[in-house]
């Protein structure tokens, strides 16, 4: 028999966060989160997303042992302002037992019905900057800091519970040697001259911060047309600056501004922390920071986290300016492989940007949906 326990105490929350460490202890590809950061994600006093969202976390028990977990999430901006009657769920992990996964999903559906929502979708996080999707291909490739990894059996559990595919994502990679500067070198000079654009040279985090709010504003504008996009508000901007910017080398953050210092394009690239995170196994102390800092300085792999172009400048080649800046930085750093985060497979615009680099799709993932109205 499966019993559910709602996470109410700090002890429960720690058990919720640490369950995957047991589930994936024998996996060579799962990447542990930093335990203290995961706990803060669900702390209503720490994470400002709770100003506009609710979350309830549950643990599933069988014979006195934890065998599954799930977070049931309602983003009220999405529900009330966009009229998307969606019940979100994420952080969904479980042993290969259909009774476990169905019990957890049934609880999410029950909560969704209590709010008069029309459907559930997951796995997703609180917002577009959280992890997304259950892996359906690529199980023998190491995960990244910003994606979920899961066992191959997860998909059959969604199907058995009556869930259908909602969105499809792909992750791709390409060796840096695929980057041929002739595709953008000359073009970017013409584009800078034509539109009076300037790429900013950033070498210190303090130089990034004055532009960070503009970057998040541009993120909201450039991603607004994507399905299920929820804009980031001012309080969340401050939170994400504190949470993410320190992890990113300032030279891996590229801003392009016009003659009036208005931001028209940005990109964020992160060093690949996966191997370091596996070494520290969720703990920054006492020596975890050393591995993180070493990866930040010396990783030869990078992850393209975000790229955004102002709607008025899309299809005008601004990405060529950004790629030229990265080419020079990566050449100096000796970067070997470039990875991309999950991107919607129907987002043709973003796929066109990368076509000259001959990327290889090495992972696919989906979100699943079920009508509950």
Secondary structure by P-SEA (a helix, b strand, c coil): cbbbbccccaaaaaaaaaaaaaaacccccccccaaaaaaaaaccccccccccbbbbbbbbbcccccccbbbbbbcccccccccccccccccccccccaaaaaaaaaaaaaaaaaacccccccccccccccbbbcccccccccccccbbbbccaaaaaaaaacccccbbbbbbccccccccccccaaaaaaaaaaabbbbbbbccaaaaaaaaaaaaaaaaaaaccccbbbbbcaaaaaaaaaccccccccccbbbbbccccccccbbbbbccaaaaaaaacccccccaaaaaaaaaccccbbbbcbbbbcccccccaaaaaaaaaaaaaaaaacccbbbbccccccaaaaaaacccccccccbbbbbbbbbcc
